[in-house]
Amino acid sequence: MKRSCRFFLFLFATLVQWNAWSQGWAPAGGRSRAMGDASVTLEDVWSYHHNPAANARLKQWGIGLSYENRFLLKELQTQSFALALPLKKGVLSVGAQMFGYTQFRSIKSGVGYSLALTDLISVGTQINVHQLRIGQGYGNTLKATGELGVLAKIKEGWNVGFSVYNFSRTLLSSYQEDRLTTLMRLGTSYRFSEKLLVCAEAEKNVDFPLRGKVGLEYEPLKILAFRTGFSTNPIELDAGMGYCHKELFYLDLGSSYNQYVGWSPNVSFTYRLK
């Protein structure tokens, strides 16, 4: 009976996982998680996973590692990696993400490039390779997707961002025309002061209803940040905090809560060259 309950819990959690995150895409980083993943306008190393245009103005190279345990189930683990390398013109980014366990493993890796065209507009593009492995002899598949992003700095402290993931509608399998999801995100963020940042975002998976997300970041000190967020379809509450050491090392903790299946803690570590 206990094993049966665990199986159905795992099945339901997996369905919610793909509903909320989409097949082949997942947000990354403790900062994003704590703010309800309203992160399409956030300009940091983790922009690789949220909007390929949002890291175009980074002046320092940075690297990040992230781990999330969705609903505290070992079968729903996600490990993420991101690297941003500023060039003479533009920023080169590299990243990877691995989800699942030995019997079901999804791996995404890719490379992106972003460029600030003017003081107002930045653009970015990304190519991803997806590998899906299923145990018990069911085999694996390898596919590629493309991603585009735009970030507009309306004025100092006010950003508007848009990204579209898998605009080519890549087929995952020819069987019943299964596809990797196509996901569109449109959001804005406004910094009311040096201490307060508010983000809002609409996310549309072509296979699911529109999802709304709101996030807030409050920094009482330069080294400390408190964050919270809220998401719909499914409803999730989010909270977390971040610590910065000498503007070099960043430790971010975040977690979401779903009333049916519980907590999803996330921790990320980021290093940026001063």
N, C-alpha and C positions, 0 to 999 in steps of 0.2 A: 504493500500500500504506500509506504514511504517513497519507494522508487517510482511508483506511478505518479504520485503527486509532484515529485521532482521533474519527471519527464514533461508533464503538462505545464508546469511553471516555466521550464526551459523553452517549450514550444511557444507559449504566449509571449515570453520575453523576446524571443527571436522575431516574432511578428511585429511587436512594438518597435524593436530595434530597426527593422527595415522600413517601417512606416515613418519613424522619426528621422532616421539618418539617410535612408535611401540605399538602394543596392549599388555598391561600389563607391560610395562617398560617405565620409564621416568627418565631423569637425575634430579639432585637435587642440590640446593645450589647456592648462588649468584656468587661464584667464578667460578664454572663450566659454568654457563650461560654466564657470561661476556667473557669467553674464547672460545665461540663457542661449549661448551660441549666436547672439546678435553681433556677429564679428566681421561682416563683409566690409566694414570701413576701418577696422583696427589696423594700424600700421606697425607691424612688428615682424619678427622672424616667422611667426606662425601664419602669416598671410599666405604662404605657399598653399595651405590647406583651405583657405577661406575666400581669397580673391587674389588672383595672380597679378593684379595691378597695384595692390595696396602696399607693396614693399618697394615701389619704384624710387622713393626718396630716402631710403636708408643710406646712411653714410658710413656705417661700420659693418663689418661682416659679423655674422652671428650664427650660432648653432643651438638647436633645441631638441630635447628628448621628452617624450610624454608617455604616460601609462594610464589607462582607464579600465576599471573593472565594472562593466555594465551590469547593474542590478545585483552586484556582489556574486555573480556566477563566473566560475573560472572558464566556462565555455564561451563567455562573451567578453573576452579580454581584447583590448586594442592597444598596440604599441605604435607610436608615431615618431617620425624624425623629420627635421627641417633644417636647411642650411641656406643662408643668404650671402651672396658674394657681390658687393658693389664693384662695378667696372668703371672705366672712364666715361662710358655712356651706358646708363641703365644698370640693372641689377640682375644677376644670374641666380636662380634658386634651384635647389635640388631637394627632393623629399621622398619619403616612403611611409607606408602604413600597413600594418598587419593585424588582421582580425580573426578571431576564432580559436580553435584548438585542433588536435591532431586529426580528427575525423572531418572537420570542415574548416578550411583555411582560405582566407581571401587576402591577397597581397597586392598592394598598389604602389608603384614607384614611378617617378617621372622627373622632368626638368622643365623649368619655366624661365621666361625672360620678361622684364617689365621696364618701361621707359616713361619718364616724365616729358611729355610733348611740349607743354607750356606750364606756366605757373598754376593754371587751372586744372588741366587734364593730364592724367596718367593712364596708360594702357598696359595690359599684360596678356600673355598667352602661355599655355602650358600643354605639354604632351604627357599622357600617363599610359603606363602599361599595367594591365590587370591580369593577375593569375588566380584562378579558382581551383582549389584542390579538394576533392571529396574522397574520403576513405572507403574502405570495403570494396576496392576495385572499381569504383565509379569513375575514376580518371580525373583529368584536369583540363582546363582550357586557358588560352592566352589571347587577350584582346587589347586594343589600344583605343583611347578616347582623347578628345581635345577639350580645352577649356579656355574661355575668354573672360577678361575682366576690365572694368573701367572704374576709375576713382576721380571724383571731381572735388577740388577744394574750393567751395563757394566763397569762403572767407576764412580768416584765421580761426581755427577751432571748429569749423563747420564742414563736414565731409558728407558726400553722397556717393554710394558705391553700388555697382551692379556686376554680377558674374553669372555666367551660364556654363554649366558642367555637362559634358557629353552632348554638345550641340549636334553631333553627327548621328545621334541615336544608334550607337553601336550595338549590334546583336551580341548577346551573351551566348545564345545557342540558337541554332536554326529550328530546334524542336519547339513548336508552338510560338515561334518568333519571340522568345524571351530576350529582353534587352537590359543592358545596364541603364540605370535611370538617367533621365535628363532633368536637371535641377536648375532653377533660376532663383536668384536672390537679389532683392533690391532693398537697400537700407540707408539710413542716415545716422549721423552722430553729431552731437553738439557739446562742446566744452564750455559749460557755464562759467567756470573759473578754473584756476590752476588745480583745484582739489576735486572738482565734480565733472564727470563725463557721463552723458546719457546716450544710449543707442537704441534704435528701433529698426525692425527689419521684417519684411514679408518674404517668405520662402515658399516656392511652388514646385513641388514634384509633379510631373505630368500625370502620374498615376494616383495621386492622393490630393485631398483638399488643401487649400491654402493654409499655411502655418504662420502665425504671428509670434514675434519674439521681442522682448524688451530687456535691456540690461543697464545697470548703473554701476559706476565705479567711483568710490570716494577715497581720496588720499589725504588723510589728516597730516601725514608726514611724507617727505620725499622717499623714504625707505619702506613705507607701509601703505597698502591699499586694501580696502574692504569692498566686496562686490556682491551683487545680487541680480537675479534675473527671473523672467517668467516666460513660458512658452505655451502655445496652444496646439491641439491636434497632434499628439496627445498633450494634455495639460501636465506641465512639469514646473516645479519650483527649484530655483538654483541659488547657491550661495558659495562664497569662498573668500580667500584673501591672498595677497601677494607680498613678498618681501624682496627688496632690492639691496644688494651690497655693493657700494661704490660705483653704481651704474654699470657694473660688469656682470654680476651674477644675479639671476632672477629665479626665485622659487615661487611657484604659483600652485595653490590648492583650490580645487573647486569640486562641487558635487551637485547633482540634480536629484530630485525626489519625485517619484511617480507613486500615487496613492495605492496602486494595485501591486506593484512589484518592487517598490522600495528604492534604495539609494544606488547611485552610480558615481563613486568617487573618482577623481582625476588628479594626478599630480604631474607637474612638468618642471623641467629645469632648463634654463636658457643662459647662454654665455654670449656676451657681445664685447668685441674688442674695443677698448677705449680709444 
